Amino acid sequence: MIHQLAQAGCTLVAVLLCFEADMLQHLMPPGLNALQSCISLLCRFGSCYVCGLHSGDLMEEFCLCKELLFL
């Protein structure tokens, strides 16, 4: 499950980085909500599985660097 969450999060990051067209901007808020949920689930699973925490932290750091998330 952690692997699928990490893959889903990476896919969301890739899609959100491509939302430059005006006609796709309405999809940005739901995409950001989904990404935040994915990261929080990965961090929650991190209490049991270190790989979940690592994946969540790595994804969160990337998003903060790219200014995708304001956590």
PDB file with one MODEL, atoms N, CA, C and O in Angstrom:
MODEL        1
ATOM      1  N   MET A   1       0.818  -1.188   0.000  1.00  0.00           N
ATOM      2  CA  MET A   1       0.000   0.000   0.000  1.00  0.00           C
ATOM      3  C   MET A   1       0.867   1.259   0.000  1.00  0.00           C
ATOM      4  O   MET A   1       0.531   2.246  -0.654  1.00  0.00           O
ATOM      5  N   ILE A   2       1.969   1.223   0.725  1.00  0.00           N
ATOM      6  CA  ILE A   2       2.846   2.387   0.780  1.00  0.00           C
ATOM      7  C   ILE A   2       3.426   2.685  -0.595  1.00  0.00           C
ATOM      8  O   ILE A   2       3.543   3.846  -0.989  1.00  0.00           O
ATOM      9  N   HIS A   3       3.785   1.641  -1.317  1.00  0.00           N
ATOM     10  CA  HIS A   3       4.334   1.836  -2.655  1.00  0.00           C
ATOM     11  C   HIS A   3       3.306   2.494  -3.573  1.00  0.00           C
ATOM     12  O   HIS A   3       3.649   3.387  -4.348  1.00  0.00           O
ATOM     13  N   GLN A   4       2.048   2.057  -3.490  1.00  0.00           N
ATOM     14  CA  GLN A   4       1.001   2.644  -4.328  1.00  0.00           C
ATOM     15  C   GLN A   4       0.752   4.106  -3.962  1.00  0.00           C
ATOM     16  O   GLN A   4       0.542   4.939  -4.844  1.00  0.00           O
ATOM     17  N   LEU A   5       0.775   4.422  -2.660  1.00  0.00           N
ATOM     18  CA  LEU A   5       0.606   5.818  -2.241  1.00  0.00           C
ATOM     19  C   LEU A   5       1.755   6.686  -2.745  1.00  0.00           C
ATOM     20  O   LEU A   5       1.539   7.805  -3.211  1.00  0.00           O
ATOM     21  N   ALA A   6       2.966   6.167  -2.651  1.00  0.00           N
ATOM     22  CA  ALA A   6       4.124   6.922  -3.137  1.00  0.00           C
ATOM     23  C   ALA A   6       4.030   7.143  -4.643  1.00  0.00           C
ATOM     24  O   ALA A   6       4.330   8.234  -5.128  1.00  0.00           O
ATOM     25  N   GLN A   7       3.623   6.133  -5.376  1.00  0.00           N
ATOM     26  CA  GLN A   7       3.476   6.264  -6.833  1.00  0.00           C
ATOM     27  C   GLN A   7       2.364   7.250  -7.176  1.00  0.00           C
ATOM     28  O   GLN A   7       2.513   8.066  -8.085  1.00  0.00           O
ATOM     29  N   ALA A   8       1.255   7.176  -6.452  1.00  0.00           N
ATOM     30  CA  ALA A   8       0.152   8.114  -6.699  1.00  0.00           C
ATOM     31  C   ALA A   8       0.600   9.540  -6.418  1.00  0.00           C
ATOM     32  O   ALA A   8       0.272  10.457  -7.172  1.00  0.00           O
ATOM     33  N   GLY A   9       1.346   9.729  -5.339  1.00  0.00           N
ATOM     34  CA  GLY A   9       1.846  11.066  -5.012  1.00  0.00           C
ATOM     35  C   GLY A   9       2.789  11.590  -6.071  1.00  0.00           C
ATOM     36  O   GLY A   9       2.707  12.760  -6.445  1.00  0.00           O
ATOM     37  N   CYS A  10       3.674  10.758  -6.557  1.00  0.00           N
ATOM     38  CA  CYS A  10       4.604  11.173  -7.617  1.00  0.00           C
ATOM     39  C   CYS A  10       3.853  11.534  -8.891  1.00  0.00           C
ATOM     40  O   CYS A  10       4.199  12.498  -9.573  1.00  0.00           O
ATOM     41  N   THR A  11       2.840  10.766  -9.201  1.00  0.00           N
ATOM     42  CA  THR A  11       2.028  11.065 -10.384  1.00  0.00           C
ATOM     43  C   THR A  11       1.299  12.394 -10.216  1.00  0.00           C
ATOM     44  O   THR A  11       1.237  13.191 -11.152  1.00  0.00           O
ATOM     45  N   LEU A  12       0.748  12.636  -9.027  1.00  0.00           N
ATOM     46  CA  LEU A  12       0.073  13.911  -8.764  1.00  0.00           C
ATOM     47  C   LEU A  12       1.037  15.084  -8.885  1.00  0.00           C
ATOM     48  O   LEU A  12       0.681  16.123  -9.441  1.00  0.00           O
ATOM     49  N   VAL A  13       2.243  14.928  -8.375  1.00  0.00           N
ATOM     50  CA  VAL A  13       3.244  15.997  -8.493  1.00  0.00           C
ATOM     51  C   VAL A  13       3.523  16.282  -9.963  1.00  0.00           C
ATOM     52  O   VAL A  13       3.564  17.442 -10.374  1.00  0.00           O
ATOM     53  N   ALA A  14       3.715  15.240 -10.750  1.00  0.00           N
ATOM     54  CA  ALA A  14       3.996  15.420 -12.176  1.00  0.00           C
ATOM     55  C   ALA A  14       2.845  16.125 -12.884  1.00  0.00           C
ATOM     56  O   ALA A  14       3.072  17.011 -13.708  1.00  0.00           O
ATOM     57  N   VAL A  15       1.626  15.741 -12.573  1.00  0.00           N
ATOM     58  CA  VAL A  15       0.462  16.353 -13.213  1.00  0.00           C
ATOM     59  C   VAL A  15       0.322  17.806 -12.783  1.00  0.00           C
ATOM     60  O   VAL A  15       0.058  18.676 -13.613  1.00  0.00           O
ATOM     61  N   LEU A  16       0.498  18.075 -11.491  1.00  0.00           N
ATOM     62  CA  LEU A  16       0.353  19.445 -10.994  1.00  0.00           C
ATOM     63  C   LEU A  16       1.418  20.376 -11.577  1.00  0.00           C
ATOM     64  O   LEU A  16       1.149  21.556 -11.804  1.00  0.00           O
ATOM     65  N   LEU A  17       2.603  19.865 -11.814  1.00  0.00           N
ATOM     66  CA  LEU A  17       3.646  20.694 -12.409  1.00  0.00           C
ATOM     67  C   LEU A  17       3.332  21.052 -13.860  1.00  0.00           C
ATOM     68  O   LEU A  17       3.879  22.020 -14.388  1.00  0.00           O
ATOM     69  N   CYS A  18       2.460  20.287 -14.505  1.00  0.00           N
ATOM     70  CA  CYS A  18       2.103  20.534 -15.908  1.00  0.00           C
ATOM     71  C   CYS A  18       0.858  21.395 -16.066  1.00  0.00           C
ATOM     72  O   CYS A  18       0.460  21.686 -17.193  1.00  0.00           O
ATOM     73  N   PHE A  19       0.231  21.813 -14.963  1.00  0.00           N
ATOM     74  CA  PHE A  19      -1.000  22.611 -15.027  1.00  0.00           C
ATOM     75  C   PHE A  19      -0.684  24.075 -15.273  1.00  0.00           C
ATOM     76  O   PHE A  19      -0.931  24.914 -14.407  1.00  0.00           O
ATOM     77  N   GLU A  20      -0.150  24.387 -16.422  1.00  0.00           N
ATOM     78  CA  GLU A  20       0.142  25.777 -16.748  1.00  0.00           C
ATOM     79  C   GLU A  20      -0.932  26.385 -17.640  1.00  0.00           C
ATOM     80  O   GLU A  20      -1.085  27.606 -17.675  1.00  0.00           O
ATOM     81  N   ALA A  21      -1.659  25.573 -18.343  1.00  0.00           N
ATOM     82  CA  ALA A  21      -2.691  26.090 -19.233  1.00  0.00           C
ATOM     83  C   ALA A  21      -3.860  26.629 -18.412  1.00  0.00           C
ATOM     84  O   ALA A  21      -4.240  26.045 -17.397  1.00  0.00           O
ATOM     85  N   ASP A  22      -4.425  27.746 -18.859  1.00  0.00           N
ATOM     86  CA  ASP A  22      -5.523  28.376 -18.140  1.00  0.00           C
ATOM     87  C   ASP A  22      -6.736  27.464 -18.018  1.00  0.00           C
ATOM     88  O   ASP A  22      -7.442  27.498 -17.010  1.00  0.00           O
ATOM     89  N   MET A  23      -6.980  26.654 -19.036  1.00  0.00           N
ATOM     90  CA  MET A  23      -8.167  25.808 -18.993  1.00  0.00           C
ATOM     91  C   MET A  23      -8.037  24.662 -17.995  1.00  0.00           C
ATOM     92  O   MET A  23      -9.038  24.019 -17.680  1.00  0.00           O
ATOM     93  N   LEU A  24      -6.837  24.385 -17.487  1.00  0.00           N
ATOM     94  CA  LEU A  24      -6.635  23.318 -16.513  1.00  0.00           C
ATOM     95  C   LEU A  24      -6.471  23.839 -15.090  1.00  0.00           C
ATOM     96  O   LEU A  24      -6.370  23.043 -14.156  1.00  0.00           O
ATOM     97  N   GLN A  25      -6.442  25.149 -14.903  1.00  0.00           N
ATOM     98  CA  GLN A  25      -6.209  25.724 -13.584  1.00  0.00           C
ATOM     99  C   GLN A  25      -7.292  25.353 -12.572  1.00  0.00           C
ATOM    100  O   GLN A  25      -7.014  25.322 -11.374  1.00  0.00           O
ATOM    101  N   HIS A  26      -8.504  25.075 -13.015  1.00  0.00           N
ATOM    102  CA  HIS A  26      -9.571  24.706 -12.082  1.00  0.00           C
ATOM    103  C   HIS A  26      -9.324  23.339 -11.441  1.00  0.00           C
ATOM    104  O   HIS A  26      -9.947  23.001 -10.435  1.00  0.00           O
ATOM    105  N   LEU A  27      -8.424  22.565 -12.020  1.00  0.00           N
ATOM    106  CA  LEU A  27      -8.089  21.253 -11.454  1.00  0.00           C
ATOM    107  C   LEU A  27      -6.989  21.323 -10.392  1.00  0.00           C
ATOM    108  O   LEU A  27      -6.731  20.330  -9.713  1.00  0.00           O
ATOM    109  N   MET A  28      -6.345  22.466 -10.239  1.00  0.00           N
ATOM    110  CA  MET A  28      -5.245  22.605  -9.294  1.00  0.00           C
ATOM    111  C   MET A  28      -5.683  22.419  -7.830  1.00  0.00           C
ATOM    112  O   MET A  28      -5.030  21.650  -7.125  1.00  0.00           O
ATOM    113  N   PRO A  29      -6.739  23.067  -7.331  1.00  0.00           N
ATOM    114  CA  PRO A  29      -7.108  22.875  -5.916  1.00  0.00           C
ATOM    115  C   PRO A  29      -7.448  21.429  -5.542  1.00  0.00           C
ATOM    116  O   PRO A  29      -6.973  20.959  -4.509  1.00  0.00           O
ATOM    117  N   PRO A  30      -8.253  20.697  -6.336  1.00  0.00           N
ATOM    118  CA  PRO A  30      -8.492  19.296  -5.968  1.00  0.00           C
ATOM    119  C   PRO A  30      -7.226  18.448  -6.038  1.00  0.00           C
ATOM    120  O   PRO A  30      -7.048  17.531  -5.237  1.00  0.00           O
ATOM    121  N   GLY A  31      -6.349  18.749  -6.987  1.00  0.00           N
ATOM    122  CA  GLY A  31      -5.096  18.018  -7.098  1.00  0.00           C
ATOM    123  C   GLY A  31      -4.193  18.254  -5.899  1.00  0.00           C
ATOM    124  O   GLY A  31      -3.552  17.324  -5.408  1.00  0.00           O
ATOM    125  N   LEU A  32      -4.140  19.500  -5.423  1.00  0.00           N
ATOM    126  CA  LEU A  32      -3.343  19.815  -4.236  1.00  0.00           C
ATOM    127  C   LEU A  32      -3.911  19.152  -2.990  1.00  0.00           C
ATOM    128  O   LEU A  32      -3.162  18.681  -2.135  1.00  0.00           O
ATOM    129  N   ASN A  33      -5.235  19.115  -2.889  1.00  0.00           N
ATOM    130  CA  ASN A  33      -5.868  18.420  -1.747  1.00  0.00           C
ATOM    131  C   ASN A  33      -5.531  16.936  -1.763  1.00  0.00           C
ATOM    132  O   ASN A  33      -5.238  16.347  -0.723  1.00  0.00           O
ATOM    133  N   ALA A  34      -5.574  16.341  -2.935  1.00  0.00           N
ATOM    134  CA  ALA A  34      -5.242  14.918  -3.052  1.00  0.00           C
ATOM    135  C   ALA A  34      -3.780  14.673  -2.695  1.00  0.00           C
ATOM    136  O   ALA A  34      -3.458  13.681  -2.040  1.00  0.00           O
ATOM    137  N   LEU A  35      -2.904  15.563  -3.116  1.00  0.00           N
ATOM    138  CA  LEU A  35      -1.486  15.414  -2.800  1.00  0.00           C
ATOM    139  C   LEU A  35      -1.230  15.568  -1.306  1.00  0.00           C
ATOM    140  O   LEU A  35      -0.438  14.820  -0.733  1.00  0.00           O
ATOM    141  N   GLN A  36      -1.888  16.523  -0.676  1.00  0.00           N
ATOM    142  CA  GLN A  36      -1.740  16.694   0.769  1.00  0.00           C
ATOM    143  C   GLN A  36      -2.232  15.459   1.517  1.00  0.00           C
ATOM    144  O   GLN A  36      -1.616  15.036   2.495  1.00  0.00           O
ATOM    145  N   SER A  37      -3.338  14.884   1.059  1.00  0.00           N
ATOM    146  CA  SER A  37      -3.855  13.664   1.682  1.00  0.00           C
ATOM    147  C   SER A  37      -2.882  12.508   1.527  1.00  0.00           C
ATOM    148  O   SER A  37      -2.667  11.732   2.459  1.00  0.00           O
ATOM    149  N   CYS A  38      -2.300  12.401   0.349  1.00  0.00           N
ATOM    150  CA  CYS A  38      -1.338  11.331   0.077  1.00  0.00           C
ATOM    151  C   CYS A  38      -0.116  11.464   0.979  1.00  0.00           C
ATOM    152  O   CYS A  38       0.349  10.475   1.545  1.00  0.00           O
ATOM    153  N   ILE A  39       0.400  12.666   1.114  1.00  0.00           N
ATOM    154  CA  ILE A  39       1.572  12.891   1.952  1.00  0.00           C
ATOM    155  C   ILE A  39       1.251  12.628   3.417  1.00  0.00           C
ATOM    156  O   ILE A  39       2.057  12.030   4.129  1.00  0.00           O
ATOM    157  N   SER A  40       0.086  13.067   3.870  1.00  0.00           N
ATOM    158  CA  SER A  40      -0.266  12.839   5.282  1.00  0.00           C
ATOM    159  C   SER A  40      -0.456  11.349   5.571  1.00  0.00           C
ATOM    160  O   SER A  40      -0.092  10.882   6.651  1.00  0.00           O
ATOM    161  N   LEU A  41      -1.017  10.600   4.627  1.00  0.00           N
ATOM    162  CA  LEU A  41      -1.149   9.149   4.816  1.00  0.00           C
ATOM    163  C   LEU A  41       0.215   8.470   4.855  1.00  0.00           C
ATOM    164  O   LEU A  41       0.443   7.573   5.667  1.00  0.00           O
ATOM    165  N   LEU A  42       1.112   8.894   3.987  1.00  0.00           N
ATOM    166  CA  LEU A  42       2.457   8.318   4.001  1.00  0.00           C
ATOM    167  C   LEU A  42       3.156   8.596   5.327  1.00  0.00           C
ATOM    168  O   LEU A  42       3.817   7.717   5.880  1.00  0.00           O
ATOM    169  N   CYS A  43       3.012   9.797   5.827  1.00  0.00           N
ATOM    170  CA  CYS A  43       3.635  10.134   7.115  1.00  0.00           C
ATOM    171  C   CYS A  43       2.978   9.382   8.264  1.00  0.00           C
ATOM    172  O   CYS A  43       3.652   9.005   9.223  1.00  0.00           O
ATOM    173  N   ARG A  44       1.682   9.162   8.179  1.00  0.00           N
ATOM    174  CA  ARG A  44       0.986   8.394   9.214  1.00  0.00           C
ATOM    175  C   ARG A  44       1.448   6.944   9.222  1.00  0.00           C
ATOM    176  O   ARG A  44       1.639   6.354  10.285  1.00  0.00           O
ATOM    177  N   PHE A  45       1.630   6.367   8.028  1.00  0.00           N
ATOM    178  CA  PHE A  45       2.140   5.002   7.946  1.00  0.00           C
ATOM    179  C   PHE A  45       3.597   4.928   8.384  1.00  0.00           C
ATOM    180  O   PHE A  45       4.102   3.850   8.698  1.00  0.00           O
ATOM    181  N   GLY A  46       4.267   6.072   8.404  1.00  0.00           N
ATOM    182  CA  GLY A  46       5.664   6.106   8.804  1.00  0.00           C
ATOM    183  C   GLY A  46       5.890   5.692  10.240  1.00  0.00           C
ATOM    184  O   GLY A  46       7.000   5.308  10.609  1.00  0.00           O
ATOM    185  N   SER A  47       4.857   5.764  11.053  1.00  0.00           N
ATOM    186  CA  SER A  47       5.018   5.321  12.439  1.00  0.00           C
ATOM    187  C   SER A  47       5.224   3.805  12.509  1.00  0.00           C
ATOM    188  O   SER A  47       5.821   3.302  13.460  1.00  0.00           O
ATOM    189  N   CYS A  48       4.739   3.092  11.523  1.00  0.00           N
ATOM    190  CA  CYS A  48       4.908   1.631  11.476  1.00  0.00           C
ATOM    191  C   CYS A  48       5.968   1.203  10.466  1.00  0.00           C
ATOM    192  O   CYS A  48       6.682   0.224  10.682  1.00  0.00           O
ATOM    193  N   TYR A  49       6.063   1.929   9.380  1.00  0.00           N
ATOM    194  CA  TYR A  49       6.981   1.552   8.298  1.00  0.00           C
ATOM    195  C   TYR A  49       7.840   2.766   7.927  1.00  0.00           C
ATOM    196  O   TYR A  49       7.314   3.793   7.499  1.00  0.00           O
ATOM    197  N   VAL A  50       9.132   2.646   8.090  1.00  0.00           N
ATOM    198  CA  VAL A  50      10.042   3.758   7.838  1.00  0.00           C
ATOM    199  C   VAL A  50       9.993   4.213   6.386  1.00  0.00           C
ATOM    200  O   VAL A  50      10.167   5.399   6.107  1.00  0.00           O
ATOM    201  N   CYS A  51       9.758   3.292   5.462  1.00  0.00           N
ATOM    202  CA  CYS A  51       9.722   3.674   4.053  1.00  0.00           C
ATOM    203  C   CYS A  51       8.577   4.640   3.769  1.00  0.00           C
ATOM    204  O   CYS A  51       8.703   5.500   2.897  1.00  0.00           O
ATOM    205  N   GLY A  52       7.459   4.515   4.490  1.00  0.00           N
ATOM    206  CA  GLY A  52       6.345   5.446   4.321  1.00  0.00           C
ATOM    207  C   GLY A  52       6.717   6.842   4.768  1.00  0.00           C
ATOM    208  O   GLY A  52       6.385   7.825   4.105  1.00  0.00           O
ATOM    209  N   LEU A  53       7.406   6.931   5.891  1.00  0.00           N
ATOM    210  CA  LEU A  53       7.846   8.223   6.407  1.00  0.00           C
ATOM    211  C   LEU A  53       8.864   8.855   5.464  1.00  0.00           C
ATOM    212  O   LEU A  53       8.805  10.054   5.191  1.00  0.00           O
ATOM    213  N   HIS A  54       9.789   8.054   4.974  1.00  0.00           N
ATOM    214  CA  HIS A  54      10.805   8.560   4.047  1.00  0.00           C
ATOM    215  C   HIS A  54      10.161   9.075   2.760  1.00  0.00           C
ATOM    216  O   HIS A  54      10.506  10.153   2.277  1.00  0.00           O
ATOM    217  N   SER A  55       9.229   8.305   2.211  1.00  0.00           N
ATOM    218  CA  SER A  55       8.559   8.725   0.970  1.00  0.00           C
ATOM    219  C   SER A  55       7.767  10.000   1.185  1.00  0.00           C
ATOM    220  O   SER A  55       7.806  10.907   0.354  1.00  0.00           O
ATOM    221  N   GLY A  56       7.051  10.074   2.293  1.00  0.00           N
ATOM    222  CA  GLY A  56       6.257  11.274   2.590  1.00  0.00           C
ATOM    223  C   GLY A  56       7.131  12.493   2.785  1.00  0.00           C
ATOM    224  O   GLY A  56       6.818  13.568   2.272  1.00  0.00           O
ATOM    225  N   ASP A  57       8.228  12.346   3.521  1.00  0.00           N
ATOM    226  CA  ASP A  57       9.135  13.466   3.757  1.00  0.00           C
ATOM    227  C   ASP A  57       9.782  13.942   2.467  1.00  0.00           C
ATOM    228  O   ASP A  57       9.890  15.143   2.221  1.00  0.00           O
ATOM    229  N   LEU A  58      10.205  13.002   1.655  1.00  0.00           N
ATOM    230  CA  LEU A  58      10.851  13.346   0.388  1.00  0.00           C
ATOM    231  C   LEU A  58       9.883  14.082  -0.535  1.00  0.00           C
ATOM    232  O   LEU A  58      10.251  15.081  -1.153  1.00  0.00           O
ATOM    233  N   MET A  59       8.657  13.595  -0.630  1.00  0.00           N
ATOM    234  CA  MET A  59       7.659  14.224  -1.486  1.00  0.00           C
ATOM    235  C   MET A  59       7.292  15.610  -0.963  1.00  0.00           C
ATOM    236  O   MET A  59       7.125  16.551  -1.738  1.00  0.00           O
ATOM    237  N   GLU A  60       7.169  15.726   0.353  1.00  0.00           N
ATOM    238  CA  GLU A  60       6.841  17.019   0.955  1.00  0.00           C
ATOM    239  C   GLU A  60       7.951  18.039   0.709  1.00  0.00           C
ATOM    240  O   GLU A  60       7.668  19.192   0.384  1.00  0.00           O
ATOM    241  N   GLU A  61       9.196  17.631   0.860  1.00  0.00           N
ATOM    242  CA  GLU A  61      10.325  18.534   0.606  1.00  0.00           C
ATOM    243  C   GLU A  61      10.354  19.002  -0.845  1.00  0.00           C
ATOM    244  O   GLU A  61      10.592  20.180  -1.114  1.00  0.00           O
ATOM    245  N   PHE A  62      10.116  18.089  -1.773  1.00  0.00           N
ATOM    246  CA  PHE A  62      10.093  18.456  -3.182  1.00  0.00           C
ATOM    247  C   PHE A  62       8.987  19.464  -3.458  1.00  0.00           C
ATOM    248  O   PHE A  62       9.197  20.452  -4.162  1.00  0.00           O
ATOM    249  N   CYS A  63       7.809  19.208  -2.897  1.00  0.00           N
ATOM    250  CA  CYS A  63       6.675  20.105  -3.120  1.00  0.00           C
ATOM    251  C   CYS A  63       6.933  21.484  -2.522  1.00  0.00           C
ATOM    252  O   CYS A  63       6.559  22.497  -3.112  1.00  0.00           O
ATOM    253  N   LEU A  64       7.567  21.526  -1.360  1.00  0.00           N
ATOM    254  CA  LEU A  64       7.877  22.813  -0.751  1.00  0.00           C
ATOM    255  C   LEU A  64       8.905  23.568  -1.574  1.00  0.00           C
ATOM    256  O   LEU A  64       8.821  24.790  -1.697  1.00  0.00           O
ATOM    257  N   CYS A  65       9.866  22.867  -2.133  1.00  0.00           N
ATOM    258  CA  CYS A  65      10.869  23.511  -2.990  1.00  0.00           C
ATOM    259  C   CYS A  65      10.241  24.067  -4.262  1.00  0.00           C
ATOM    260  O   CYS A  65      10.624  25.137  -4.734  1.00  0.00           O
ATOM    261  N   LYS A  66       9.292  23.351  -4.804  1.00  0.00           N
ATOM    262  CA  LYS A  66       8.608  23.771  -6.023  1.00  0.00           C
ATOM    263  C   LYS A  66       7.412  24.666  -5.721  1.00  0.00           C
ATOM    264  O   LYS A  66       6.704  25.081  -6.638  1.00  0.00           O
ATOM    265  N   GLU A  67       7.179  24.968  -4.443  1.00  0.00           N
ATOM    266  CA  GLU A  67       6.074  25.815  -3.986  1.00  0.00           C
ATOM    267  C   GLU A  67       4.709  25.286  -4.430  1.00  0.00           C
ATOM    268  O   GLU A  67       3.813  26.055  -4.779  1.00  0.00           O
ATOM    269  N   LEU A  68       4.570  23.955  -4.410  1.00  0.00           N
ATOM    270  CA  LEU A  68       3.280  23.350  -4.711  1.00  0.00           C
ATOM    271  C   LEU A  68       2.392  23.312  -3.475  1.00  0.00           C
ATOM    272  O   LEU A  68       1.175  23.465  -3.582  1.00  0.00           O
ATOM    273  N   LEU A  69       2.985  23.111  -2.307  1.00  0.00           N
ATOM    274  CA  LEU A  69       2.214  22.987  -1.078  1.00  0.00           C
ATOM    275  C   LEU A  69       2.584  24.086  -0.105  1.00  0.00           C
ATOM    276  O   LEU A  69       3.732  24.526  -0.046  1.00  0.00           O
ATOM    277  N   PHE A  70       1.622  24.510   0.638  1.00  0.00           N
ATOM    278  CA  PHE A  70       1.854  25.445   1.726  1.00  0.00           C
ATOM    279  C   PHE A  70       1.338  24.811   2.982  1.00  0.00           C
ATOM    280  O   PHE A  70       0.237  25.119   3.437  1.00  0.00           O
ATOM    281  N   LEU A  71       2.147  23.900   3.562  1.00  0.00           N
ATOM    282  CA  LEU A  71       1.743  23.137   4.740  1.00  0.00           C
ATOM    283  C   LEU A  71       1.994  23.900   6.002  1.00  0.00           C
ATOM    284  O   LEU A  71       1.710  23.401   7.091  1.00  0.00           O
TER     285      LEU A  71
ENDMDL
END
